[in-house]
């Protein structure tokens, strides 16, 4: 017998589509840059191994890397120090460490719908109840503060936010950030902000929740900024009192983050600016290609994503997101059904444009042919 907490959750729809794909399928399903880590990062990793940095380090991370992360946020919060920073084994572990620290059985946690696939299962794993709040196309996938007021109860303990957002690509303007902070303060909630796409913004500016009050926690990752998703390194920035408690849960999950990978990232933060800028510029160009093409396909419309590297088009076909994604999979295109991210994603698909332009064009051609076929079926019916 397995524990009830595990039997209640399922593998994500992202992974189900990826693992069911036929050989040679075009992968627009996984959110993974098709770049390699900058050479300075790779060389620093090799050097760290040769320099015998292969052993346990501090549970909260190497002091020098924590200092460097604190420097990154000092323009936002002049008081931030390394004591506010925990280096984690990826953003996913950072989010789980927050869930273990903040949510008790019976608590309620406000999570976005549609939103990243980990938020609800992580709440359930610790005995809390995820309570979805709506992100809809008509409002450019921004939270409705009036709805949040209706969702909050005496049992609500935390508000999870994500900007730039996965899967919608929305980026919160300053006014939204300020209203969310005021809402969390008013109801005595801890605010957990997932900011792993903070360097990938194409419209407006990323506004971090770091330093915004004494109960705001930022979870971030080096996976996207350095195209090193398999290296599994992220970080948390939190008020000192919360960082001490989160580090306890973090220690009991991973003991400490990878020592040589930390050394590599430290080198990259100081020297890989051009590579990061080039990757961001390429994503911007791919975004334009994807949105332009999708918005000329019958039965599809797409709000241009302001950040991250996902398009989240809405379809008008008489089908479920899962069935549409399944049909596209048979034709050789991996997408993610929007309802993998929540009930309100049920008429959407998520397409990642963190894929090469040739693969994007191949995938979009398959999607276009499917949309034409669906239009033909509707005319015949």
C-alpha positions in Angstrom: 0.0 0.0 0.0 1.2 3.5 -0.8 0.5 6.6 1.4 -2.8 8.3 0.8 -1.0 11.5 0.0 0.6 10.0 -3.1 -2.4 8.0 -4.3 -4.3 11.3 -4.5 -2.0 12.9 -7.1 -1.1 12.0 -10.7 1.9 12.5 -13.0 1.6 15.8 -14.8 -0.1 16.1 -18.2 3.2 17.6 -19.5 5.1 14.3 -18.8 2.2 12.1 -20.0 2.3 13.7 -23.5 6.1 13.6 -23.7 6.3 10.0 -22.7 3.6 8.9 -25.1 5.1 10.7 -28.1 6.0 8.7 -31.2 9.7 8.7 -32.4 10.6 11.8 -34.3 7.8 13.9 -32.9 8.3 17.7 -32.8 8.5 18.6 -29.2 6.7 21.9 -28.3 5.5 20.4 -25.0 8.4 20.7 -22.6 9.6 24.0 -21.2 13.3 23.5 -21.8 15.6 25.9 -23.7 17.2 24.3 -26.7 20.4 26.2 -25.9 23.4 24.8 -24.1 24.8 26.5 -20.9 27.3 29.3 -21.6 30.9 28.1 -22.1 32.1 30.0 -19.0 29.6 28.0 -16.9 30.5 24.6 -18.4 34.3 25.3 -18.0 33.7 26.4 -14.4 31.9 23.2 -13.6 34.7 21.1 -15.0 37.3 23.2 -13.1 35.3 22.8 -9.9 35.3 19.0 -10.3 39.1 19.0 -10.9 39.6 21.4 -7.9 37.9 18.7 -5.8 34.8 20.6 -5.0 32.9 17.3 -5.0 31.8 17.1 -1.4 29.1 18.3 0.9 28.7 22.1 1.3 26.5 24.2 3.6 22.8 23.3 3.5 21.8 26.8 2.5 24.5 27.0 -0.2 27.9 28.3 -0.8 28.4 31.7 0.9 29.8 33.3 -2.2 26.8 32.3 -4.3 24.3 33.4 -1.7 26.1 36.8 -1.6 25.9 37.0 -5.4 22.2 36.2 -5.4 21.7 38.9 -2.7 23.5 41.4 -4.9 21.1 40.6 -7.7 18.2 41.8 -5.6 19.8 44.7 -3.8 18.4 47.3 -6.2 14.9 46.0 -5.2 15.6 45.6 -1.5 18.7 47.4 -0.1 18.5 45.3 3.1 18.8 41.9 1.4 21.8 39.8 2.5 23.0 36.3 2.0 21.0 35.4 5.2 17.9 35.9 3.1 19.0 33.4 0.4 18.8 29.6 0.3 20.3 27.8 -2.7 18.0 24.9 -3.7 18.1 21.8 -5.9 16.0 23.6 -8.6 13.0 25.8 -8.4 10.7 22.7 -7.9 12.5 21.8 -4.7 12.3 25.4 -3.5 8.6 25.4 -4.0 8.3 22.1 -2.1 10.4 23.4 0.8 8.1 26.4 1.0 5.0 24.1 1.0 6.5 21.9 3.8 7.3 25.0 5.9 4.2 27.1 5.4 1.2 24.8 5.0 -0.4 22.7 7.7 -3.1 20.0 7.2 -6.4 21.7 6.8 -4.9 25.0 5.5 -6.1 26.5 2.3 -3.7 27.8 -0.4 -4.7 30.2 -3.2 -3.2 29.0 -6.5 -3.6 30.2 -10.1 -5.9 28.4 -12.5 -4.4 27.8 -15.0 -1.1 27.6 -13.2 2.1 25.6 -13.0 1.4 21.9 -12.4 3.3 21.6 -9.1 1.3 24.1 -7.0 -1.8 22.0 -6.3 -0.1 18.6 -5.8 2.5 20.1 -3.4 -0.3 21.6 -1.3 -2.1 18.3 -1.2 1.1 16.4 -0.3 1.3 18.3 2.9 -2.4 18.0 3.7 -3.5 21.5 2.6 -6.3 22.3 0.2 -5.5 24.2 -3.0 -8.1 26.8 -3.9 -7.9 28.0 -7.5 -8.3 31.6 -8.5 -9.1 32.4 -12.1 -6.8 33.7 -14.9 -8.8 34.2 -18.0 -7.9 35.3 -21.5 -10.3 38.3 -21.5 -8.3 39.8 -18.6 -4.9 38.9 -20.2 -4.5 36.2 -17.6 -4.1 38.6 -14.7 -5.6 37.9 -11.2 -9.1 39.3 -10.4 -8.7 40.9 -7.0 -12.4 40.9 -6.3 -12.5 37.1 -6.9 -9.5 36.6 -4.6 -11.5 38.4 -1.9 -14.3 35.9 -2.4 -12.0 32.9 -2.3 -10.2 33.8 1.0 -11.4 32.2 4.2 -10.2 32.0 7.8 -8.3 28.9 6.8 -6.4 30.5 4.0 -2.6 30.6 4.8 -0.8 31.5 1.6 -1.2 33.0 -1.9 0.9 31.6 -4.7 1.6 33.9 -7.7 3.7 33.4 -10.9 4.9 36.2 -13.1 6.1 35.8 -15.8 3.6 33.0 -15.9 3.7 29.4 -17.0 1.5 28.5 -18.9 -0.1 31.8 -19.9 3.0 34.1 -20.4 1.3 36.9 -18.5 3.5 39.5 -16.7 2.1 41.4 -13.8 2.2 45.2 -14.1 3.3 47.2 -11.1 -0.3 48.0 -10.1 -1.2 44.3 -9.9 1.8 43.5 -7.8 1.0 46.3 -5.4 -2.7 45.2 -5.1 -1.6 41.6 -4.5 0.8 42.6 -1.7 -2.0 44.7 -0.1 -4.4 41.8 -0.4 -1.9 39.4 1.3 -1.2 41.9 4.1 -4.9 42.5 4.7 -5.6 38.8 5.2 -2.3 38.0 6.9 -1.2 35.6 4.1 2.3 34.5 3.2 2.9 35.3 -0.5 4.9 32.8 -2.5 6.1 34.2 -5.8 7.4 31.9 -8.5 9.8 34.0 -10.6 11.8 31.5 -12.6 11.2 33.3 -15.9 12.1 36.7 -14.6 14.8 37.3 -17.3 12.4 36.5 -20.2 10.1 39.5 -20.5 9.1 40.9 -23.9 6.4 43.5 -22.9 6.7 45.8 -19.9 9.1 44.9 -17.0 9.3 42.2 -14.5 8.3 43.4 -11.0 9.6 41.1 -8.3 7.9 40.5 -5.0 11.2 40.3 -3.3 11.4 42.6 -0.2 7.7 43.5 -0.5 6.7 43.1 3.1 7.8 40.7 5.8 5.9 37.6 4.4 6.9 37.6 0.7 9.0 34.7 -0.6 10.6 34.5 -4.0 11.4 31.2 -5.6 13.7 31.3 -8.6 15.9 29.0 -10.7 19.1 29.1 -12.7 17.7 26.4 -15.0 16.1 28.8 -17.5 18.6 31.7 -17.3 21.5 29.4 -18.1 19.8 26.7 -20.1 20.9 24.2 -17.5 17.6 22.5 -16.6 19.3 19.1 -15.9 21.7 20.6 -13.5 19.0 21.3 -10.9 19.9 24.5 -9.1 17.6 27.3 -7.9 17.2 29.6 -5.0 14.8 31.2 -2.5 14.9 34.8 -1.3 12.9 35.2 1.9 12.7 37.4 5.1 15.3 36.2 7.5 12.8 34.6 10.0 11.2 32.6 7.2 14.5 31.6 5.5 15.7 30.0 8.8 12.6 27.8 8.9 12.5 27.0 5.1 16.2 25.9 5.4 15.1 23.2 7.9 12.7 21.6 5.4 15.3 22.1 2.6 18.0 20.3 4.6 15.8 17.3 5.3 15.0 16.9 1.5 18.4 17.4 -0.1 21.1 17.9 2.7 22.8 20.5 0.4 22.7 21.6 -3.2 25.3 20.4 -5.7 28.7 21.9 -4.8 30.3 21.9 -8.3 27.1 23.2 -9.9 27.1 26.1 -7.5 30.6 27.0 -8.4 29.7 26.9 -12.1 26.7 29.2 -11.6 28.7 31.6 -9.6 31.1 32.0 -12.5 28.1 32.5 -14.9 26.5 35.2 -12.8 29.6 37.3 -13.2 30.4 36.7 -16.9 27.6 35.2 -19.0 25.6 38.4 -19.7 26.0 38.2 -23.5 24.8 34.6 -23.7 21.8 35.3 -21.6 20.9 38.4 -23.7 21.3 36.5 -26.9 19.0 33.7 -25.7 16.4 36.2 -24.6 16.5 38.0 -28.1 16.0 34.7 -29.8 13.0 33.8 -27.7 11.5 37.2 -28.5 11.9 36.5 -32.3 10.4 33.0 -31.9 7.5 34.5 -29.9 6.7 36.8 -32.8 6.8 33.9 -35.2 4.5 31.6 -33.1 1.9 34.2 -32.3 1.7 35.5 -35.9 1.2 32.0 -37.3 -1.3 30.8 -34.7 -3.5 33.9 -35.1 -3.9 33.1 -38.8 -5.1 29.5 -38.1 -8.9 28.9 -38.2 -10.4 28.1 -34.8 -7.4 29.4 -32.8 -6.5 32.7 -31.2 -3.6 33.7 -29.0 -2.9 36.5 -26.6 0.8 37.4 -27.2 2.7 36.2 -24.1 4.4 39.1 -22.4 7.0 36.8 -20.8 8.3 33.2 -20.3 8.5 31.1 -23.5 5.0 29.7 -23.9 2.0 30.4 -26.2 -1.3 29.6 -24.7 -3.8 29.7 -27.6 -7.5 29.2 -27.1 -9.4 26.9 -29.6 -13.0 27.0 -30.6 -13.3 23.3 -31.7 -15.9 21.0 -30.1 -13.3 19.0 -28.3 -11.4 18.8 -25.0 -7.8 20.0 -24.7 -6.7 16.5 -23.9 -8.3 15.1 -27.0 -6.9 17.8 -29.2 -3.4 17.3 -27.8 -3.8 13.5 -28.3 -4.8 14.0 -32.0 -1.8 16.3 -32.5 0.4 13.7 -30.9 -0.7 11.1 -33.4 0.3 13.6 -36.2 3.8 14.0 -34.7 3.4 17.2 -32.6 3.9 17.2 -28.8 1.8 20.0 -27.1 0.5 20.2 -23.6 -3.3 20.2 -23.0 -4.3 23.3 -21.2 -6.3 21.5 -18.6 -3.1 20.0 -17.3 -2.7 23.4 -15.6 -6.3 23.7 -14.2 -9.9 23.6 -15.2 -9.8 27.0 -16.9 -7.2 25.7 -19.3 -9.7 23.3 -20.8 -10.0 25.2 -24.1 -6.3 25.9 -24.5 -3.1 24.3 -25.6 0.3 25.2 -24.3 3.1 25.4 -26.9 6.7 26.0 -25.9 8.7 28.2 -28.2 11.9 27.2 -26.4 12.6 25.0 -29.5 14.6 25.7 -32.7 13.0 27.8 -35.5 13.0 24.8 -37.9 11.2 22.7 -35.2 8.8 25.5 -34.5 7.9 25.8 -38.2 7.5 22.0 -38.5 5.2 21.9 -35.4 3.2 25.0 -36.6 2.6 23.4 -40.0 1.1 20.3 -38.2 -1.1 22.5 -36.1 -2.2 24.5 -39.1 -3.1 21.4 -41.0 -5.1 20.1 -38.0 -6.9 23.4 -37.7 -7.8 23.3 -41.4 -9.1 19.7 -41.0 -11.2 20.7 -38.0 -12.7 23.6 -40.1 -13.5 21.1 -42.8 -15.3 18.8 -40.4 -17.4 21.6 -39.0 -18.5 22.6 -42.5 -19.5 19.1 -43.3 -21.5 18.5 -40.1 
